[in-house]
Amino acid sequence: MSKKNKPIAVLFMTLLLVMMGFGIVIPIFPFLIVDLGGGATALGFFMAAYSIMQFICAPFWGSLSDRIGRRPVLLIGLVGYGVTFTLFGFVSDLWMMFAIRVLSGILSSATLPTAMAYIADTTSGAERSKGMGILGAAMGLGMIIGPAMGGWLSNDNFALPFFVAGGLAVLTLPFAIWFLPESLSESRKNTPDEKAVITLEVIKQPLFMVFLICFVFNFTSSLFQGTFALFAADKVGFGPKEMGILFAVLGIVSVIIQGGLVGRLVKRFGDVKLVKAGLLIGSTGMLLMLMATNVLGLYVTSAIFNIGWTLLGPTSSSLVTQNASGGQGVALGIMQSFSSFGRIFGPMVGGVLYDIQMNIPYALGTVSMLLMVLFSVNKLSFLDGEKATDSIQ
């Protein structure tokens, strides 16, 4: 393996193990919340608690990685995953779930934006989109294995998957400590006054539309994630095992697209066209979910929605890193905060609306993405392949 590709391979393995741990618990959370006395609204606020802390903390971690380097911040995030997943295995009350969820959001929000910044440090142009796609493929593969394991492990005990998830996160530490070199040289580290905060000035930035797209799509995807287990259970009787299998299938779709197609599609069409295509495909999938009446219909429509998310992830990240003339960690941290802001309101709004009528959240998600396609028609083209003249401060 070449010296250039070795760090990407280590990041691939790191995110694979982390997302396996993350995926293990996805089929369990909705049913555990219900088991502890909550409902759709409680589940929505539970998911939002994590994202609130990400929204607050991701810019800080991004700025910190610009100052002290990517490697130490990534290690903090990995430790956060391991500790908090393990703690979930001991919960016996709903308030404990919320408290640990907050801690998890604070610590684990250091991982993904730092990994993306690492790729941005070591790649450029189409290779950067390819690198982001490789990270997405690692996450997708983890989401194939993790949910299937979680559904199987939770048959007898809800706590067991959390202990396994915590163990997998801990397993990533030796890889990062021993094999992941620092990507940011001393000369490129920013001075301590570099700010990673969101103010009204961000509206004037060329990247604002990309940030807004990240908000809207994360709003709809988290709305989907926060209600889909209950939606599928009410429609066709899904339980944790069935949800695990479904999310494994969605992970396979993500791996195929991000691992094998994103780089080629970017070279042919560019990041901007793929961002718009992701919005259109995602809105189509969510609309069709409303019409699904059986298991096959849910599989097909959720896969269509997932294709949209898969296209949007690496291409929007690539646009931000290509057009950020300030610190890339800062820009990615701001992007992550917009995404987290979407994940704050998505599950809360979705949970409340689901308790009113189960179809309303999916209708809202469809309309939101379609409106974003219309708003962004003439506002993204100048970013593709060019560096924005204004910086992210």
Secondary structure, 3 states (H helix, E strand, C coil): CCCCCHHHHHHHHHHHHHHHHHHHHCCCHHHHHHHCCCCHHHHHHHHHHHHHHHHHHHHHHHHHHHHHCHHHHHHHHHHHHHHHHHHHCCCCCHHHHHHHHHHHHHHHCCHHHHHHHHHHHHCCHHHHHHHHHHHHHHHHHHHHHHHHHHHHHCCCCCHHHHHHHHHHHHHHHHHHHHHCCCCCCHHHCCCCCCCCCCCHHHHHCCCHHHHHHHHHHHHHHHHHHHHHHHHHHHHHCCCHHHHHHHHHHHHHHHHHHHHHCHHHHHHHHCHHHHHHHHHHHHHHHHHHHCCCCCHHHHHHHHHHHHHHHHHHHHHHHHHHHHHCCCCHHHHHHHHHHHHHHHHHHHHHHHHHHHHHCCCHHHHHHHHHHHHHHHHCCCCCHHHCCCCCCCCCC
